[in-house]
């Protein structure tokens, strides 16, 4: 498959996997667009392993640790990767099976940033899978939200600096990721409990504390935005943040989520800014 075909394929799988991130990624300029698309697909690849309902936590733990090690190597060994996937391979979607392709799409200068962050995420997910995602304290919640979202903020900040020389605050970048994840936890709280028997809510917390946690981190995300000086990067970051704020307000109003019309209107507002 040619490089151009691979790039086209990556954008197709990205769109099929997550329209929420596909749209803001298209705001970025070409090299950075391919980089962030590759990074998203790589992280989604390992997330599918962590999330799969038919795979035991022990197998998730072992598989994710093997993948994390492979991502630390100077070059990614696809045969070794497929061997590592053997216990779960038949259950995995295209995005997971083609991790090597997504890494190939990533510009070489940014590849170490993407593989390092994806490896760290895989290790964190492995730890939390083995612990059956049992969150008991705020420290647990901070740790979990760092591995699944906060470090994405750190990785993106490193990519902004690599691509555009834009420097940002690391703690605010983590807050950006945590804020988005906290909104997801609030939105999916009952579903996680009913379908997976998992609660990401610390012991003794109600939704009041969880709302406060989301708001505290979204406030950091708002401050993070002030460091962004390139329009395309600012647009990329602005859309998920606007959707998170509005989803939080919808839940405060007693609704499960934003309506499709509200989402579309928000996308138009951000694009018109």
KEKOL-528139 format. One record per residue (C-alpha): residue number from 1; residue in three letters; x, y, z. Coordinates in steps of 0.02 Angstrom, whole numbers, plus 50000, padded with zeros to 5 digits. Example, Ala and Ser with C-alpha at 12.3 -4.5 7.8 and 13.67 -1.06 7.14 Angstrom:
2
@pos=1; code=ALA; c1=50615; c2=49775; c3=50390 $
@pos=2; code=SER; c1=50684; c2=49947; c3=50357 $
This chain:
273
@pos=1; code=UNK; c1=50000; c2=50000; c3=50000 $
@pos=2; code=UNK; c1=50070; c2=50171; c3=49953 $
@pos=3; code=UNK; c1=50096; c2=50310; c3=50080 $
@pos=4; code=UNK; c1=49951; c2=50407; c3=50005 $
@pos=5; code=UNK; c1=49834; c2=50257; c3=50017 $
@pos=6; code=UNK; c1=49887; c2=50228; c3=50197 $
@pos=7; code=UNK; c1=49851; c2=50409; c3=50241 $
@pos=8; code=UNK; c1=49680; c2=50399; c3=50159 $
@pos=9; code=UNK; c1=49645; c2=50237; c3=50252 $
@pos=10; code=UNK; c1=49696; c2=50315; c3=50417 $
@pos=11; code=UNK; c1=49573; c2=50458; c3=50395 $
@pos=12; code=UNK; c1=49436; c2=50335; c3=50346 $
@pos=13; code=UNK; c1=49462; c2=50227; c3=50501 $
@pos=14; code=UNK; c1=49474; c2=50384; c3=50608 $
@pos=15; code=UNK; c1=49306; c2=50445; c3=50542 $
@pos=16; code=UNK; c1=49227; c2=50273; c3=50570 $
@pos=17; code=UNK; c1=49300; c2=50261; c3=50744 $
@pos=18; code=UNK; c1=49264; c2=50434; c3=50812 $
@pos=19; code=UNK; c1=49175; c2=50577; c3=50727 $
@pos=20; code=UNK; c1=49202; c2=50677; c3=50888 $
@pos=21; code=UNK; c1=49390; c2=50685; c3=50855 $
@pos=22; code=UNK; c1=49385; c2=50671; c3=50666 $
@pos=23; code=UNK; c1=49310; c2=50844; c3=50647 $
@pos=24; code=UNK; c1=49437; c2=50942; c3=50753 $
@pos=25; code=UNK; c1=49582; c2=50843; c3=50677 $
@pos=26; code=UNK; c1=49529; c2=50906; c3=50505 $
@pos=27; code=UNK; c1=49557; c2=51084; c3=50569 $
@pos=28; code=UNK; c1=49744; c2=51051; c3=50582 $
@pos=29; code=UNK; c1=49872; c2=51082; c3=50444 $
@pos=30; code=UNK; c1=49925; c2=50929; c3=50344 $
@pos=31; code=UNK; c1=50080; c2=50866; c3=50435 $
@pos=32; code=UNK; c1=50005; c2=50895; c3=50606 $
@pos=33; code=UNK; c1=49838; c2=50823; c3=50549 $
@pos=34; code=UNK; c1=49923; c2=50659; c3=50500 $
@pos=35; code=UNK; c1=50021; c2=50658; c3=50662 $
@pos=36; code=UNK; c1=49871; c2=50682; c3=50776 $
@pos=37; code=UNK; c1=49767; c2=50561; c3=50673 $
@pos=38; code=UNK; c1=49903; c2=50428; c3=50690 $
@pos=39; code=UNK; c1=49917; c2=50462; c3=50876 $
@pos=40; code=UNK; c1=49729; c2=50449; c3=50902 $
@pos=41; code=UNK; c1=49721; c2=50285; c3=50805 $
@pos=42; code=UNK; c1=49870; c2=50212; c3=50900 $
@pos=43; code=UNK; c1=49789; c2=50254; c3=51067 $
@pos=44; code=UNK; c1=49619; c2=50192; c3=51009 $
@pos=45; code=UNK; c1=49705; c2=50030; c3=50956 $
@pos=46; code=UNK; c1=49759; c2=49993; c3=51134 $
@pos=47; code=UNK; c1=49598; c2=50062; c3=51208 $
@pos=48; code=UNK; c1=49501; c2=49929; c3=51114 $
@pos=49; code=UNK; c1=49604; c2=49796; c3=51205 $
@pos=50; code=UNK; c1=49573; c2=49878; c3=51374 $
@pos=51; code=UNK; c1=49386; c2=49900; c3=51341 $
@pos=52; code=UNK; c1=49339; c2=49731; c3=51269 $
@pos=53; code=UNK; c1=49205; c2=49646; c3=51373 $
@pos=54; code=UNK; c1=49252; c2=49469; c3=51319 $
@pos=55; code=UNK; c1=49436; c2=49480; c3=51368 $
@pos=56; code=UNK; c1=49487; c2=49442; c3=51548 $
@pos=57; code=UNK; c1=49577; c2=49575; c3=51648 $
@pos=58; code=UNK; c1=49730; c2=49461; c3=51665 $
@pos=59; code=UNK; c1=49742; c2=49440; c3=51476 $
@pos=60; code=UNK; c1=49717; c2=49628; c3=51451 $
@pos=61; code=UNK; c1=49857; c2=49662; c3=51576 $
@pos=62; code=UNK; c1=49980; c2=49542; c3=51495 $
@pos=63; code=UNK; c1=49940; c2=49597; c3=51316 $
@pos=64; code=UNK; c1=49949; c2=49782; c3=51353 $
@pos=65; code=UNK; c1=50117; c2=49764; c3=51440 $
@pos=66; code=UNK; c1=50188; c2=49671; c3=51289 $
@pos=67; code=UNK; c1=50123; c2=49807; c3=51172 $
@pos=68; code=UNK; c1=50196; c2=49942; c3=51285 $
@pos=69; code=UNK; c1=50368; c2=49860; c3=51273 $
@pos=70; code=UNK; c1=50358; c2=49844; c3=51084 $
@pos=71; code=UNK; c1=50318; c2=50030; c3=51071 $
@pos=72; code=UNK; c1=50479; c2=50070; c3=51165 $
@pos=73; code=UNK; c1=50588; c2=49986; c3=51033 $
@pos=74; code=UNK; c1=50682; c2=50094; c3=50905 $
@pos=75; code=UNK; c1=50571; c2=50022; c3=50768 $
@pos=76; code=UNK; c1=50401; c2=49940; c3=50786 $
@pos=77; code=UNK; c1=50400; c2=49753; c3=50750 $
@pos=78; code=UNK; c1=50230; c2=49712; c3=50676 $
@pos=79; code=UNK; c1=50256; c2=49524; c3=50680 $
@pos=80; code=UNK; c1=50297; c2=49531; c3=50865 $
@pos=81; code=UNK; c1=50145; c2=49643; c3=50890 $
@pos=82; code=UNK; c1=50029; c2=49520; c3=50804 $
@pos=83; code=UNK; c1=50105; c2=49380; c3=50911 $
@pos=84; code=UNK; c1=50069; c2=49484; c3=51067 $
@pos=85; code=UNK; c1=49889; c2=49505; c3=51007 $
@pos=86; code=UNK; c1=49867; c2=49317; c3=50981 $
@pos=87; code=UNK; c1=49757; c2=49288; c3=51136 $
@pos=88; code=UNK; c1=49637; c2=49428; c3=51084 $
@pos=89; code=UNK; c1=49666; c2=49446; c3=50896 $
@pos=90; code=UNK; c1=49501; c2=49369; c3=50838 $
@pos=91; code=UNK; c1=49404; c2=49493; c3=50945 $
@pos=92; code=UNK; c1=49496; c2=49651; c3=50891 $
@pos=93; code=UNK; c1=49436; c2=49780; c3=50764 $
@pos=94; code=UNK; c1=49533; c2=49849; c3=50616 $
@pos=95; code=UNK; c1=49599; c2=49997; c3=50715 $
@pos=96; code=UNK; c1=49692; c2=49879; c3=50834 $
@pos=97; code=UNK; c1=49753; c2=49753; c3=50705 $
@pos=98; code=UNK; c1=49831; c2=49892; c3=50600 $
@pos=99; code=UNK; c1=49931; c2=49984; c3=50733 $
@pos=100; code=UNK; c1=50090; c2=49967; c3=50628 $
@pos=101; code=UNK; c1=50003; c2=50057; c3=50484 $
@pos=102; code=UNK; c1=49953; c2=50204; c3=50592 $
@pos=103; code=UNK; c1=50131; c2=50222; c3=50655 $
@pos=104; code=UNK; c1=50190; c2=50221; c3=50475 $
@pos=105; code=UNK; c1=50074; c2=50366; c3=50435 $
@pos=106; code=UNK; c1=50151; c2=50471; c3=50576 $
@pos=107; code=UNK; c1=50289; c2=50591; c3=50518 $
@pos=108; code=UNK; c1=50458; c2=50525; c3=50577 $
@pos=109; code=UNK; c1=50501; c2=50680; c3=50679 $
@pos=110; code=UNK; c1=50346; c2=50659; c3=50786 $
@pos=111; code=UNK; c1=50348; c2=50469; c3=50798 $
@pos=112; code=UNK; c1=50449; c2=50457; c3=50962 $
@pos=113; code=UNK; c1=50323; c2=50574; c3=51046 $
@pos=114; code=UNK; c1=50176; c2=50467; c3=50989 $
@pos=115; code=UNK; c1=50252; c2=50297; c3=51029 $
@pos=116; code=UNK; c1=50315; c2=50353; c3=51200 $
@pos=117; code=UNK; c1=50143; c2=50420; c3=51250 $
@pos=118; code=UNK; c1=50052; c2=50267; c3=51182 $
@pos=119; code=UNK; c1=50172; c2=50152; c3=51274 $
@pos=120; code=UNK; c1=50144; c2=50246; c3=51437 $
@pos=121; code=UNK; c1=49955; c2=50237; c3=51410 $
@pos=122; code=UNK; c1=49964; c2=50049; c3=51378 $
@pos=123; code=UNK; c1=50060; c2=50024; c3=51542 $
@pos=124; code=UNK; c1=49934; c2=50128; c3=51638 $
@pos=125; code=UNK; c1=49786; c2=50037; c3=51559 $
@pos=126; code=UNK; c1=49869; c2=49870; c3=51601 $
@pos=127; code=UNK; c1=49884; c2=49921; c3=51783 $
@pos=128; code=UNK; c1=49703; c2=49979; c3=51793 $
@pos=129; code=UNK; c1=49636; c2=49824; c3=51704 $
@pos=130; code=UNK; c1=49723; c2=49713; c3=51831 $
@pos=131; code=UNK; c1=49648; c2=49820; c3=51971 $
@pos=132; code=UNK; c1=49476; c2=49801; c3=51889 $
@pos=133; code=UNK; c1=49463; c2=49991; c3=51880 $
@pos=134; code=UNK; c1=49426; c2=50003; c3=52066 $
@pos=135; code=UNK; c1=49433; c2=50188; c3=52106 $
@pos=136; code=UNK; c1=49423; c2=50224; c3=52293 $
@pos=137; code=UNK; c1=49506; c2=50393; c3=52318 $
@pos=138; code=UNK; c1=49530; c2=50557; c3=52225 $
@pos=139; code=UNK; c1=49712; c2=50503; c3=52201 $
@pos=140; code=UNK; c1=49649; c2=50347; c3=52113 $
@pos=141; code=UNK; c1=49537; c2=50452; c3=52002 $
@pos=142; code=UNK; c1=49681; c2=50570; c3=51962 $
@pos=143; code=UNK; c1=49792; c2=50422; c3=51918 $
@pos=144; code=UNK; c1=49661; c2=50339; c3=51807 $
@pos=145; code=UNK; c1=49612; c2=50500; c3=51717 $
@pos=146; code=UNK; c1=49796; c2=50541; c3=51690 $
@pos=147; code=UNK; c1=49831; c2=50377; c3=51600 $
@pos=148; code=UNK; c1=49677; c2=50379; c3=51489 $
@pos=149; code=UNK; c1=49667; c2=50565; c3=51452 $
@pos=150; code=UNK; c1=49788; c2=50679; c3=51544 $
@pos=151; code=UNK; c1=49940; c2=50608; c3=51457 $
@pos=152; code=UNK; c1=49852; c2=50638; c3=51290 $
@pos=153; code=UNK; c1=49855; c2=50822; c3=51336 $
@pos=154; code=UNK; c1=50041; c2=50810; c3=51374 $
@pos=155; code=UNK; c1=50075; c2=50720; c3=51209 $
@pos=156; code=UNK; c1=49977; c2=50850; c3=51111 $
@pos=157; code=UNK; c1=50073; c2=50990; c3=51196 $
@pos=158; code=UNK; c1=50237; c2=50908; c3=51143 $
@pos=159; code=UNK; c1=50169; c2=50896; c3=50966 $
@pos=160; code=UNK; c1=50120; c2=51081; c3=50967 $
@pos=161; code=UNK; c1=50297; c2=51125; c3=51017 $
@pos=162; code=UNK; c1=50372; c2=51007; c3=50888 $
@pos=163; code=UNK; c1=50263; c2=51074; c3=50748 $
@pos=164; code=UNK; c1=50237; c2=51258; c3=50788 $
@pos=165; code=UNK; c1=50354; c2=51302; c3=50932 $
@pos=166; code=UNK; c1=50203; c2=51329; c3=51044 $
@pos=167; code=UNK; c1=50244; c2=51306; c3=51229 $
@pos=168; code=UNK; c1=50109; c2=51260; c3=51355 $
@pos=169; code=UNK; c1=50095; c2=51220; c3=51540 $
@pos=170; code=UNK; c1=50104; c2=51032; c3=51576 $
@pos=171; code=UNK; c1=49983; c2=51034; c3=51723 $
@pos=172; code=UNK; c1=49855; c2=51132; c3=51623 $
@pos=173; code=UNK; c1=49875; c2=51007; c3=51480 $
@pos=174; code=UNK; c1=49839; c2=50865; c3=51601 $
@pos=175; code=UNK; c1=49689; c2=50961; c3=51667 $
@pos=176; code=UNK; c1=49625; c2=50979; c3=51488 $
@pos=177; code=UNK; c1=49626; c2=50790; c3=51465 $
@pos=178; code=UNK; c1=49559; c2=50754; c3=51639 $
@pos=179; code=UNK; c1=49415; c2=50876; c3=51615 $
@pos=180; code=UNK; c1=49356; c2=50791; c3=51456 $
@pos=181; code=UNK; c1=49370; c2=50620; c3=51538 $
@pos=182; code=UNK; c1=49277; c2=50676; c3=51694 $
@pos=183; code=UNK; c1=49131; c2=50731; c3=51585 $
@pos=184; code=UNK; c1=49132; c2=50558; c3=51503 $
@pos=185; code=UNK; c1=49132; c2=50475; c3=51674 $
@pos=186; code=UNK; c1=48982; c2=50578; c3=51727 $
@pos=187; code=UNK; c1=48891; c2=50540; c3=51565 $
@pos=188; code=UNK; c1=48925; c2=50353; c3=51570 $
@pos=189; code=UNK; c1=48918; c2=50325; c3=51759 $
@pos=190; code=UNK; c1=48762; c2=50215; c3=51760 $
@pos=191; code=UNK; c1=48809; c2=50124; c3=51600 $
@pos=192; code=UNK; c1=48983; c2=50081; c3=51668 $
@pos=193; code=UNK; c1=48903; c2=50014; c3=51826 $
@pos=194; code=UNK; c1=48765; c2=49915; c3=51738 $
@pos=195; code=UNK; c1=48867; c2=49843; c3=51594 $
@pos=196; code=UNK; c1=49042; c2=49826; c3=51667 $
@pos=197; code=UNK; c1=49011; c2=49828; c3=51854 $
@pos=198; code=UNK; c1=49139; c2=49969; c3=51864 $
@pos=199; code=UNK; c1=49129; c2=50136; c3=51954 $
@pos=200; code=UNK; c1=49256; c2=50275; c3=51928 $
@pos=201; code=UNK; c1=49180; c2=50373; c3=52072 $
@pos=202; code=UNK; c1=49286; c2=50384; c3=52232 $
@pos=203; code=UNK; c1=49212; c2=50312; c3=52392 $
@pos=204; code=UNK; c1=49093; c2=50434; c3=52477 $
@pos=205; code=UNK; c1=49077; c2=50545; c3=52324 $
@pos=206; code=UNK; c1=48910; c2=50591; c3=52247 $
@pos=207; code=UNK; c1=48882; c2=50670; c3=52077 $
@pos=208; code=UNK; c1=48906; c2=50838; c3=52163 $
@pos=209; code=UNK; c1=49090; c2=50801; c3=52196 $
@pos=210; code=UNK; c1=49110; c2=50727; c3=52023 $
@pos=211; code=UNK; c1=49036; c2=50883; c3=51943 $
@pos=212; code=UNK; c1=49157; c2=50989; c3=52046 $
@pos=213; code=UNK; c1=49303; c2=50880; c3=51989 $
@pos=214; code=UNK; c1=49251; c2=50902; c3=51807 $
@pos=215; code=UNK; c1=49231; c2=51090; c3=51828 $
@pos=216; code=UNK; c1=49399; c2=51110; c3=51915 $
@pos=217; code=UNK; c1=49488; c2=51023; c3=51771 $
@pos=218; code=UNK; c1=49389; c2=51110; c3=51635 $
@pos=219; code=UNK; c1=49441; c2=51275; c3=51715 $
@pos=220; code=UNK; c1=49622; c2=51219; c3=51690 $
@pos=221; code=UNK; c1=49578; c2=51176; c3=51510 $
@pos=222; code=UNK; c1=49510; c2=51353; c3=51485 $
@pos=223; code=UNK; c1=49677; c2=51422; c3=51548 $
@pos=224; code=UNK; c1=49772; c2=51301; c3=51436 $
@pos=225; code=UNK; c1=49684; c2=51377; c3=51285 $
@pos=226; code=UNK; c1=49765; c2=51546; c3=51323 $
@pos=227; code=UNK; c1=49938; c2=51475; c3=51286 $
@pos=228; code=UNK; c1=49889; c2=51423; c3=51110 $
@pos=229; code=UNK; c1=49943; c2=51551; c3=50980 $
@pos=230; code=UNK; c1=49915; c2=51457; c3=50817 $
@pos=231; code=UNK; c1=49737; c2=51467; c3=50750 $
@pos=232; code=UNK; c1=49724; c2=51289; c3=50683 $
@pos=233; code=UNK; c1=49786; c2=51215; c3=50848 $
@pos=234; code=UNK; c1=49670; c2=51327; c3=50947 $
@pos=235; code=UNK; c1=49521; c2=51271; c3=50841 $
@pos=236; code=UNK; c1=49570; c2=51089; c3=50867 $
@pos=237; code=UNK; c1=49572; c2=51109; c3=51056 $
@pos=238; code=UNK; c1=49420; c2=51223; c3=51064 $
@pos=239; code=UNK; c1=49290; c2=51103; c3=50993 $
@pos=240; code=UNK; c1=49308; c2=50957; c3=51117 $
@pos=241; code=UNK; c1=49318; c2=51082; c3=51259 $
@pos=242; code=UNK; c1=49160; c2=51174; c3=51202 $
@pos=243; code=UNK; c1=49069; c2=51007; c3=51187 $
@pos=244; code=UNK; c1=49127; c2=50957; c3=51362 $
@pos=245; code=UNK; c1=49065; c2=51120; c3=51440 $
@pos=246; code=UNK; c1=48897; c2=51106; c3=51352 $
@pos=247; code=UNK; c1=48878; c2=50921; c3=51396 $
@pos=248; code=UNK; c1=48910; c2=50963; c3=51577 $
@pos=249; code=UNK; c1=48775; c2=51098; c3=51569 $
@pos=250; code=UNK; c1=48654; c2=50977; c3=51486 $
@pos=251; code=UNK; c1=48680; c2=50853; c3=51629 $
@pos=252; code=UNK; c1=48655; c2=50993; c3=51756 $
@pos=253; code=UNK; c1=48490; c2=51026; c3=51668 $
@pos=254; code=UNK; c1=48441; c2=50845; c3=51695 $
@pos=255; code=UNK; c1=48478; c2=50780; c3=51521 $
@pos=256; code=UNK; c1=48592; c2=50633; c3=51479 $
@pos=257; code=UNK; c1=48686; c2=50724; c3=51341 $
@pos=258; code=UNK; c1=48677; c2=50862; c3=51211 $
@pos=259; code=UNK; c1=48557; c2=50843; c3=51066 $
@pos=260; code=UNK; c1=48627; c2=50810; c3=50893 $
@pos=261; code=UNK; c1=48568; c2=50984; c3=50840 $
@pos=262; code=UNK; c1=48664; c2=51062; c3=50986 $
@pos=263; code=UNK; c1=48821; c2=50967; c3=50937 $
@pos=264; code=UNK; c1=48807; c2=51023; c3=50756 $
@pos=265; code=UNK; c1=48775; c2=51203; c3=50809 $
@pos=266; code=UNK; c1=48930; c2=51198; c3=50922 $
@pos=267; code=UNK; c1=49038; c2=51133; c3=50778 $
@pos=268; code=UNK; c1=48974; c2=51276; c3=50668 $
@pos=269; code=UNK; c1=49007; c2=51404; c3=50805 $
@pos=270; code=UNK; c1=49187; c2=51346; c3=50829 $
@pos=271; code=UNK; c1=49220; c2=51341; c3=50642 $
@pos=272; code=UNK; c1=49149; c2=51515; c3=50620 $
@pos=273; code=UNK; c1=49256; c2=51587; c3=50761 $
